[in-house]
Amino acid sequence: MRPRPALLAVLIAAAALGGCAASDEGALDTQAGTAAPDCLVHQAKSPGSRYTAGTGADTGAVLEMMRYYTANGTKGFCDGKPATATDRRWTDLYTTLGGDRAHLAAPPRTP
């Protein structure tokens, strides 16, 4: 079985991020137990090394993060507030690993 090009691109990008491990060992809150969340929760911690450790990253965790933002990234936050700096670290990681920005909410406009 040959790897799909998109999956291969994600794995290559994850390997390239080897030197970018966050000191905060955060895990993505995917709202487990909610099949299709109506809104997003703010992330409490920045992406941990299981997402950013390049070849040492947890491939399953990386792919779950990619799936989560692909399916839910355009939804607003449950509290109605904008993304925090920590939330943006997660979405930046998503796009760095090849995620399509079209799957993310547009940033708020500045006056």
N, C-alpha and C positions, 0 to 999 in steps of 0.2 A: 504494500500500500504506500503510495507516494504522499508526502505531506502537502497540504493545500498551500498555495502561495501566501494567503493572508496569515495563516498560522505560522508559516516559516518566517514571515516578516516580523510578527510579534516576538517570536523567540530570538531572532537576530537582534531586534531592538532591545529586548530585555538583557541580552548579553552585553550590549554596548553600554548599558547603564551601570555596569559593575562598580564603578567608583562613586556612585551617587546614593549610596545607602543612607537612609535617614537615621538619625540617632534615636528617634522615637519609634519603637517597634509597634507601630499601629497596624491594626487589621481593619479592612474595610467592613463597615456595618452595612450589610446588604438587606437588612430587615428580614432576616431568616424567619421562616414560618409564614411570610406573606407572599403568596404566589405572584401577585402583581401589585406592588404598592401604588397607591394613588398619588403619593407625594414622596419626596426625599427627606431623609433626616440628615442633619449636619454631621460631618465626620468629626470625631473627637480627637483623633491623632493623625499625624502625617503618615504617608505610606512607609511601612517598615521594610526591612531588608528582604522579607519573603517576596516582596514585589519589585525590589530595586537592586537585588544582588547579582544581576547579570546571570551568568551560567549557574550561580548558586541559588537563584530565585526559585520559588515554588511555582512550577508551571501551572498547576491546577488553580492556585490562588490568583495568578496573573490572568488566566483565562476567565475565571469567575468574575474578576473585576471588569474585564473587557465586556463580558456578557451583560453585567449589571448596568453599566453606563450605556451600552448600545440599546438596551431595552427600556431604560428608565431615565436617561440623562436629560431629556427635555422637560421632565416634570418639575414643577416648582417645589420649594421646600415647605414642609408641613406647617412651619411657623410663619410662613409668608415673608420671611426675611431673605435677603440676598445671600449668595455664597460667601463663606468665610475664606480667609487665606488658606486654611487647612483644606476646605472643600476644593479650592482651586489647585492645590498641589495634587490632589487625586485626579482631577480632570486634565491637568497638564500631563500627568503620567499617562493617562488614557490616550491622549493625542500623540505623545512622544512614541508610544508603542504602536502607533498606526491606526488608532481609533479615529473615526470620521467626526469632525467637529459638528457636522449636521445632526449628530445624535446627542448633542449637548444643548442646554438652554443658552440662548443668546445672552451675553453679558448685559447688565443694565446700562442704559444710555446715560451719559453725563451731560448736564445742561451746558 
